[in-house]
Amino acid sequence: MFLSKAGWRRNPNRRFWILGLLLIAALTGALESAWDLLADLGEILFELVEENLEGFYRKFAKLDMHRAQMATAYTYLLLAVALLLLFGPRLWQQLQVRLREIERIRLRLAARCRILFERARGWWERLDFFGKIAAAGVALLGVIPLLLLLSYGLGSALAELL
């Protein structure tokens, strides 16, 4: 029943299962392999369409190879313009909605950061001299090594991507 279609729909933990499977797939590199496979299949599909369209122009329009390639390129350009005219306004509206949403989130985050900064400043001003020295020592001995480790980890991840 759990793996049946109806059982899966009624399962309240399905989001956790999906997130868990995606996490396992990401850790094992399966998503990268799937993305590479989709990219390769898309490239093969586009090349197939290009070859067939070029062959169409060479056979029926009696164009030589270079002019058939140019006609194929112009066909792709016209297709891109048509798709832009067809889907552009809707995508632009969705982009505007997302940008307004991002702006609201940014303003909320800025207000929260301002509050945290004011709390930290108030905490710092309440400390006496020895408390400030102790806080600076904790920052030097605790926070800076953690930031260096984070920087090293991010640098290693970036080096792996490149």
N, C-alpha and C positions, 0 to 999 in steps of 0.2 A: 504494500500500500504506500510505503514511503516513496518508492521510486516511480510509482504510477503517476500519470499526469495530474489527476485530481488530487492525489496525496501531496504532490509537490506544490500545487497551488495553495493548499490549505496549510502548509507548513509555515509557521511564523518565523522560523529561523533560516529561511531560504537565502536571505541577504547575507547572513554570516557564512553559509556554505559557499555562495558564489564568491564572496570576498576571500574566503580561505583558499578556494581553488585558484583564484587569480593570483593570490600571494604565492602559493606554491609554484604556479606556472612562472611567475616572474622570477622567483628565486632559482628555479631550474633553467631559466633561459628559454622556456617554451614560447613565450610571447615574442621574443626577438626572432626566433626561428619562424614562427607563424607570420610575423610582419614581413620578414625577408621573402617568404614564400608568396605572400600576397603581392608584394612589390614586383617580384620576378614574373608572376603570372600576369599582372597588369602590363608590364613591359612587353611580354610576349604577345598579349592580346593587341596592344597598340601597334606593334610591328606587323602583326598579321593583317590588321585593318589597313595599315599604310600600304603594305605590299599589294593587297587586293584592290585598293583604290587607285594605286599607281598603275596596276595592270589594266584596270577599267579604262583609265584615261589613255593608255597606250593602245589598247585594242579598239575601243569604240570612237574615241576622239582623234585617233591616228596621230598622237603626239610622240615626239622622241623622248628619250629617257629624262633629260634635264627638264624639259617643259612639263612632263608628267609629274616630276617631283615638285616643281613649282606650283602646279595646279593642286596637288595634294596639300601642300603647305597652305595655299590660299583657302582650300576647302576647310582645313582645320581652323584657320583664322576666322572664317565666316561662321563656323560652328561655335567657336568660343564667343564671338560677339552675340550670336543668337542666344546662347545659354546665359550670357551676362544680361542681356535685355530681358530674358524670361525670368531668371531667378534673382537678378540683381536687386530690385526694389525690396523684395521680401528679405533677402540676406541683409540689406542695409538696415531695415527696420529691426531685425533681430540683433544686429550689431549695436544699434542705438540703445535697445533695451538692456543688453549686456553691459554696455558702457555706463548707463545710469545705475545699474545694479552695482557695478564695481565702484563707482563714485560714492554710493551710499555706504558700502562696506569700508571704503577708505576713510570716510568721515567718522564712522563709528570707531574704527581702529585708531585714528588720530586722537579722538576724544579719550579712548581708553588708555592710550599711551601717555597722554597729557596727565590723566589722573594718576597713573603709576609713577610718572616722573615727579609729580607734586608730592606724592606719598614718600618716595625715596628721598627727595630733598628735605621734607619735614623730618624724616628719620635721621638723616645725616646731621641736620641742625640740632637735633636733640642730643646727639652724642657728645660726650666730653672729649678731651684731648686724647686720653688713652683709648677710648672707644673708637675714635677715628683711626688711630694707629693700628689697632687690632683689625678693623674692617679693611684697611689698606693692605695689611699683611695677608688676610684671607684672600683678598682679590689677587694679590701677587702669587700666593702659593697654591691657590685652588682654581681660580677662573682662567688665568692666563694659560696654564698647561692644557686645560680643557679646550680652550679656543685653538691652541696650536694643534691638538689632536684632530679637532674638527676640520681645521684648514688642511692638514695632511690628508685626511680621509676624502675631503672634497676634491683636492688636487689629484689624488690617485684615481678617483672615479672619473674625473675629467680626462686624465691621461688615458684611461682605458677606453673611453668613448672616442677619443681622437686616434 
